[in-house]
Amino acid sequence: MRISVDNSVCEAHSQCYVVDPDLFPLDDDGYSAVGTNRPVPPGEEEQARLGVAACPVAALRLDEEA
């Protein structure tokens, strides 16, 4: 499983960070620093799903098959 952020959509609401600050780091300006194709550590799959779902502008994507 991998997560990615579309930085052109992210508005720095930080709701993903509230769910899991380690899985959804922020840059110095408060925008997502997840990048693209960030691996989700084993056992963190549900946190990844919750963090992606928490984004109010759908800037995060989850690839369940990766």
Residue, then its C-alpha position, 0 to 999 in steps of 0.5 A: m500500500r502506498i499514499s501520494v499527495d497532489n500538492s496542487v490540490c493540498e490546501a494545508h488543512s492538516q487533517c491527515y496530520v491530525v490522524d497520524p503525524d508520522l504517516f502524514p508529515l507536513d512541510d514548514d508551511g503546513y502543506s503535506a510532505v507525503g510526496t508520491n508513492r510513499p510506502v505505508p508501513p505494515g500495520e498502518e493501513e487503517q491509519a492511512r485510510l483514515g488520513v486519506a479520508a480526512c482530507p477535505v479537498a481529496a488531495l491524498r490518494l491511496d494505492e491499495e495494490a502497491 
